[in-house]
Amino acid sequence: MKALVFNGPEDIRYESFNDPTIRNARNLIIKVQRCSICGSDLHMYHGGRIGPLDYSQPMERFCTGHETIGEVMEVGSGVHRHKIGDRILLAPGAACGTCRRCLSGQMNLCEGYRHGPGHGAPYGISPMLNGGHAEYIEVVNADLSATAIPDGISDEQAILLTDALATGYHGVKMSNVGPGDTVAVIGQGPVGRMAAEAAVAVGASTVFAIDPQESRRNQALTFGAIPMHPDEAESTILEVTKGLGVDSVIEAVGAGPTLMQAVTLARHGGRLSILGVLQNDTSMPLHVAQMKNLIVHMGIAGVVDTWQELIPLIQNNRIKGEGTFTHSFDLADGAEAFRMFNNREDGVVKVVMTP
């Protein structure tokens, strides 16, 4: 098959790769119909880090990508919820599938890590689990980690459910956003943009969408949030909230300056959810967070356990995701898609690729 293959920093190539096979009875194989690039993929692209993985060091080639939808082509004997011909969307990673966390839908908290590497691994960030920027992908523990694309869900919305929307909604849930709350979302890339729309959908009275790029922050106007440049955020938000700060801050960048701003914008006793993937040298003013009695949550989203709440919100038009996908590519042009997305050219927010 053909796939986008990581050959080193800024070296993503469309080239031949081995076809996937079913390695466990609980797995299946799909023909990929649509896929996308996640902001976290750019840490890999830059030669940075994701958790223990250091992409500046040589490693075996692997297929990239963890935002994937497609048609079931082959099923293992232990798969019961999916059949050949079904169209499904995937969680962004795999886990052991048997521990209590996996069985409750919290595959991001898989307890299988005790038995060695590979458990809880995302697709497409290392040779442990090849990704979905490919013509075909093996889906691990498919009954738990994939679901049929429901009626009323477009292909683009289905892709958002594989990560960006689920992660943004995770931030909303973890910062306990509720009716009448004031919220600031820092970063209006795909995850931050979806977090802002989800905060509006659950009833927040005021949502500030903060980003230095005008085209990104102005998307907030389409779903009822307030666009704001980072340079004016502190003074404006403190003025609007009479000096208190907002009830919840969702940080979707993962950099020192944005973490500082997040702590500054939160009210005393407020909530902060950190969604940006942090690098080893990322700093955060914990002493300020402590003095403000902030409730701070950080972690990787439990994508599967968001679907039961998010799918009805989409079907009832509470969340639309319109305008999130700004560019379309053939998978064969995936290297250019990575380059454009990395450089934020031509107003790009998110790309969709078709094999």
C-alpha positions as CSV (number, residue, x, y, z in Angstrom):
1,M,0.0,0.0,0.0
2,K,0.9,3.7,-0.1
3,A,1.2,5.8,3.1
4,L,2.8,8.9,4.6
5,V,5.9,7.6,6.3
6,F,8.0,9.3,8.9
7,N,11.7,9.3,7.9
8,G,12.9,11.9,10.3
9,P,12.2,15.5,11.2
10,E,10.4,17.4,8.4
11,D,10.8,14.3,6.2
12,I,7.4,12.9,5.7
13,R,7.2,10.9,2.5
14,Y,4.4,9.3,0.5
15,E,5.8,5.9,-0.3
16,S,5.2,2.2,-0.3
17,F,4.7,0.4,3.0
18,N,3.7,-3.1,4.1
19,D,0.0,-3.8,4.0
20,P,-1.4,-4.3,7.5
21,T,-2.6,-7.7,8.7
22,I,-4.8,-8.8,11.6
23,R,-2.5,-9.7,14.4
24,N,-5.2,-10.3,17.1
25,A,-8.7,-11.7,16.8
26,R,-10.1,-8.5,18.3
27,N,-8.7,-6.4,15.5
28,L,-10.0,-5.4,12.1
29,I,-8.7,-3.6,9.0
30,I,-10.3,-0.6,7.3
31,K,-9.8,1.0,4.0
32,V,-9.1,4.6,4.9
33,Q,-11.6,7.1,3.4
34,R,-10.5,10.3,5.1
35,C,-7.8,11.3,7.5
36,S,-6.3,14.5,9.0
37,I,-3.2,15.9,10.7
38,C,-3.3,16.7,14.4
39,G,-1.4,19.6,16.0
40,S,0.4,17.1,18.2
41,D,1.9,15.5,15.0
42,L,3.9,18.7,14.6
43,H,6.0,17.9,17.6
44,M,7.1,14.8,15.7
45,Y,7.5,16.9,12.5
46,H,9.8,19.4,14.3
47,G,12.0,16.7,15.8
48,G,10.6,17.4,19.3
49,R,9.1,15.1,21.8
50,I,5.8,13.3,22.6
51,G,6.1,11.8,26.0
52,P,9.3,9.6,26.0
53,L,9.7,9.7,22.3
54,D,12.5,11.9,20.9
55,Y,12.0,12.5,17.2
56,S,15.5,14.1,16.8
57,Q,16.9,10.6,17.2
58,P,16.9,7.9,14.5
59,M,14.0,5.4,14.6
60,E,12.4,2.8,12.4
61,R,10.1,4.1,9.7
62,F,6.4,4.2,10.5
63,C,3.1,5.4,9.0
64,T,1.9,8.6,10.6
65,G,-1.6,9.7,11.6
66,H,-4.3,9.1,14.3
67,E,-7.4,10.9,12.9
68,T,-9.0,8.4,10.6
69,I,-12.3,7.2,9.3
70,G,-12.9,4.4,6.8
71,E,-14.7,1.2,5.6
72,V,-14.3,-2.2,7.3
73,M,-12.6,-4.6,4.9
74,E,-11.6,-7.5,7.2
75,V,-12.6,-8.5,10.7
76,G,-11.0,-10.7,13.3
77,S,-13.0,-13.6,14.8
78,G,-13.2,-11.8,18.1
79,V,-14.9,-8.6,16.7
80,H,-18.6,-8.5,17.4
81,R,-19.7,-4.8,16.9
82,H,-18.4,-4.3,13.3
83,K,-18.8,-6.1,10.1
84,I,-17.4,-5.8,6.6
85,G,-18.8,-2.8,4.8
86,D,-19.4,-0.7,7.9
87,R,-18.1,2.9,8.0
88,I,-16.4,3.6,11.3
89,L,-14.4,6.3,13.1
90,L,-11.5,5.4,15.3
91,A,-10.1,6.5,18.7
92,P,-6.6,8.0,18.2
93,G,-4.9,5.1,19.9
94,A,-5.1,1.6,21.2
95,A,-4.9,0.0,24.7
96,C,-5.0,-3.4,26.2
97,G,-8.8,-3.6,26.0
98,T,-9.3,-5.8,29.0
99,C,-8.5,-3.7,32.1
100,R,-11.2,-2.0,34.1
101,R,-10.3,1.4,32.6
102,C,-10.5,0.2,29.0
103,L,-13.8,-1.6,29.6
104,S,-15.3,1.6,31.0
105,G,-14.3,3.6,27.9
106,Q,-11.3,5.3,29.5
107,M,-8.7,3.9,27.2
108,N,-6.5,6.9,27.8
109,L,-6.1,5.5,31.4
110,C,-5.3,1.9,30.3
111,E,-3.6,0.0,33.1
112,G,-1.8,-2.2,30.6
113,Y,1.3,0.0,30.8
114,R,2.4,-2.2,33.7
115,H,3.0,-5.0,31.2
116,G,5.3,-3.1,28.9
117,P,5.3,-0.5,26.1
118,G,2.7,-0.5,23.4
119,H,-0.4,-0.3,25.7
120,G,-2.2,3.0,25.4
121,A,-0.1,4.0,22.4
122,P,-1.5,6.4,19.9
123,Y,-1.5,5.4,16.2
124,G,1.1,6.9,14.0
125,I,3.6,8.4,16.4
126,S,6.1,5.5,16.6
127,P,6.8,2.1,15.0
128,M,4.8,0.5,17.8
129,L,1.5,1.2,16.0
130,N,1.3,2.3,12.4
131,G,-1.1,5.1,11.7
132,G,-4.0,6.1,9.4
133,H,-2.2,8.3,6.9
134,A,-2.4,5.3,4.7
135,E,-4.6,3.4,2.3
136,Y,-5.3,0.8,5.1
137,I,-4.9,0.5,8.8
138,E,-5.2,-2.3,11.4
139,V,-7.6,-1.2,14.2
140,V,-6.7,-2.6,17.6
141,N,-9.4,-3.8,20.0
142,A,-12.0,-2.6,17.5
143,D,-15.1,-3.2,19.6
144,L,-13.9,-0.8,22.2
145,S,-11.9,1.7,20.2
146,A,-14.1,2.3,17.2
147,T,-17.7,3.2,16.5
148,A,-20.0,3.3,13.5
149,I,-20.4,6.7,11.9
150,P,-23.9,7.6,13.0
151,D,-26.7,9.2,10.9
152,G,-26.5,13.0,10.8
153,I,-22.7,13.0,11.1
154,S,-20.7,14.3,8.1
155,D,-17.3,12.9,7.2
156,E,-15.6,16.0,8.6
157,Q,-17.5,15.8,11.8
158,A,-16.6,12.2,12.1
159,I,-12.9,13.1,11.8
160,L,-13.3,15.7,14.5
161,L,-14.7,13.0,16.8
162,T,-11.5,11.0,16.4
163,D,-9.5,13.7,18.3
164,A,-9.9,17.4,17.9
165,L,-13.5,17.8,19.1
166,A,-13.2,15.0,21.7
167,T,-10.0,16.6,23.1
168,G,-11.6,20.1,23.1
169,Y,-14.6,18.7,24.9
170,H,-12.4,17.0,27.4
171,G,-11.0,20.4,28.3
172,V,-14.5,21.7,28.7
173,K,-15.4,18.8,31.0
174,M,-12.2,18.8,33.0
175,S,-12.5,22.6,33.7
176,N,-16.2,22.0,34.7
177,V,-17.7,24.5,32.3
178,G,-21.4,24.9,33.0
179,P,-24.4,27.2,32.2
180,G,-23.6,30.9,32.9
181,D,-19.8,30.4,33.2
182,T,-17.2,32.7,31.7
183,V,-14.5,30.9,29.8
184,A,-11.2,31.8,28.0
185,V,-9.8,29.4,25.4
186,I,-6.2,30.1,24.6
187,G,-5.2,28.9,21.1
188,Q,-7.6,28.6,18.2
189,G,-6.1,25.8,16.3
190,P,-8.4,22.8,15.8
191,V,-8.5,21.7,19.4
192,G,-8.9,25.1,20.9
193,R,-11.5,26.1,18.3
194,M,-13.6,23.0,19.1
195,A,-13.2,23.6,22.9
196,A,-14.6,27.1,22.4
197,E,-17.5,25.9,20.4
198,A,-18.2,23.1,22.9
199,A,-18.1,25.6,25.8
200,V,-20.8,27.6,24.1
201,A,-22.8,24.4,23.4
202,V,-22.9,23.5,27.1
203,G,-24.2,26.9,28.1
204,A,-21.2,29.2,29.0
205,S,-22.4,32.7,29.0
206,T,-19.2,34.3,27.7
207,V,-16.4,32.5,25.8
208,F,-13.3,34.4,24.8
209,A,-11.4,32.7,21.9
210,I,-7.8,33.9,22.0
211,D,-5.3,33.6,19.1
212,P,-2.7,35.8,17.4
213,Q,-3.9,34.8,14.0
214,E,-6.9,36.9,12.9
215,S,-8.5,34.3,10.6
216,R,-8.4,31.6,13.3
217,R,-9.8,33.7,16.1
218,N,-12.5,35.2,13.9
219,Q,-14.0,31.8,13.4
220,A,-15.3,32.2,17.0
221,L,-17.9,34.6,15.6
222,T,-19.6,31.8,13.7
223,F,-20.6,30.0,17.0
224,G,-21.1,32.8,19.4
225,A,-17.7,33.3,21.1
226,I,-15.7,36.5,21.3
227,P,-12.4,36.7,19.2
228,M,-9.5,38.2,21.0
229,H,-5.8,38.9,20.3
230,P,-3.5,37.7,23.1
231,D,-2.1,41.2,23.6
232,E,-5.5,42.6,24.6
233,A,-6.8,39.5,26.4
234,E,-5.7,40.3,30.0
235,S,-6.9,43.9,30.1
236,T,-10.1,43.3,28.3
237,I,-11.1,40.1,30.2
238,L,-10.3,41.7,33.6
239,E,-12.4,44.7,32.6
240,V,-15.3,42.6,31.5
241,T,-15.2,40.4,34.7
242,K,-14.7,43.5,36.9
243,G,-11.2,42.4,37.9
244,L,-12.1,38.8,38.8
245,G,-11.0,36.8,35.8
246,V,-12.9,33.9,34.2
247,D,-14.3,30.8,35.8
248,S,-12.5,28.4,33.5
249,V,-9.5,28.6,31.2
250,I,-8.7,26.0,28.6
251,E,-5.1,26.2,27.3
252,A,-4.7,24.5,23.9
253,V,-1.1,25.5,23.0
254,G,1.2,24.0,25.6
255,A,3.8,26.7,25.7
256,G,5.3,28.7,28.6
257,P,3.8,32.1,27.6
258,T,0.3,30.7,27.1
259,L,0.4,28.8,30.4
260,M,1.4,32.1,32.1
261,Q,-1.5,33.9,30.5
262,A,-3.9,31.0,31.4
263,V,-3.0,31.3,35.1
264,T,-3.3,35.1,34.9
265,L,-6.8,35.0,33.3
266,A,-8.3,32.6,35.8
267,R,-10.2,33.9,38.8
268,H,-9.3,32.9,42.3
269,G,-10.7,29.4,42.8
270,G,-11.1,29.0,39.1
271,R,-10.4,26.0,36.9
272,L,-7.6,25.5,34.3
273,S,-7.5,22.6,31.8
274,I,-4.2,22.2,29.9
275,L,-4.7,20.4,26.5
276,G,-1.5,21.5,24.7
277,V,1.2,18.8,24.5
278,L,4.0,20.0,26.8
279,Q,7.7,19.7,25.9
280,N,10.4,18.9,28.5
281,D,11.4,22.6,29.1
282,T,7.9,24.0,29.3
283,S,7.5,26.3,32.3
284,M,4.4,27.2,34.3
285,P,3.9,29.6,37.2
286,L,2.7,27.0,39.7
287,H,3.3,29.4,42.6
288,V,0.7,31.8,41.2
289,A,-1.7,28.9,40.5
290,Q,-1.3,27.9,44.1
291,M,-1.9,31.3,45.5
292,K,-5.0,31.6,43.4
293,N,-6.3,28.2,44.6
294,L,-6.7,27.1,41.0
295,I,-8.0,23.6,40.2
296,V,-5.6,22.5,37.4
297,H,-6.1,19.5,35.2
298,M,-3.8,18.2,32.5
299,G,-3.7,15.0,30.5
300,I,-4.7,13.2,27.4
301,A,-8.4,13.0,26.4
302,G,-10.5,9.9,26.9
303,V,-11.8,10.1,23.4
304,V,-14.1,7.0,23.5
305,D,-16.0,8.1,26.6
306,T,-16.8,11.5,25.0
307,W,-18.7,10.0,22.0
308,Q,-22.0,9.3,23.9
309,E,-22.3,13.0,24.7
310,L,-20.8,14.6,21.6
311,I,-22.7,12.6,19.0
312,P,-26.1,13.9,20.1
313,L,-24.8,17.5,20.4
314,I,-23.7,17.2,16.7
315,Q,-26.9,15.5,15.6
316,N,-28.9,18.3,17.2
317,N,-26.8,21.0,15.7
318,R,-25.5,22.2,19.0
319,I,-21.9,21.6,17.7
320,K,-21.3,22.0,14.0
321,G,-17.5,22.4,13.5
322,E,-18.1,24.5,10.4
323,G,-15.0,26.1,9.0
324,T,-12.6,23.9,10.9
325,F,-11.4,22.2,7.8
326,T,-10.0,24.8,5.5
327,H,-7.9,22.8,3.0
328,S,-8.2,19.4,1.2
329,F,-5.4,17.3,-0.2
330,D,-4.9,13.9,-1.8
331,L,-2.8,11.7,0.5
332,A,-0.1,11.7,-2.2
333,D,0.4,15.4,-1.4
334,G,0.5,14.8,2.3
335,A,4.1,16.1,2.7
336,E,2.8,19.5,1.3
337,A,-0.2,19.3,3.7
338,F,2.2,18.8,6.7
339,R,4.4,21.7,5.5
340,M,1.4,24.1,5.0
341,F,-0.2,23.1,8.3
342,N,3.1,23.5,10.2
343,N,3.7,27.0,8.6
344,R,0.1,28.1,9.1
345,E,0.0,29.3,5.5
346,D,-3.1,30.5,3.5
347,G,-5.2,30.7,6.7
348,V,-5.1,27.0,7.3
349,V,-6.8,25.7,10.4
350,K,-7.1,22.0,9.6
351,V,-6.6,19.8,6.5
352,V,-8.5,16.7,5.3
353,M,-6.7,14.1,3.2
354,T,-8.1,11.4,0.9
355,P,-6.1,8.3,-0.1
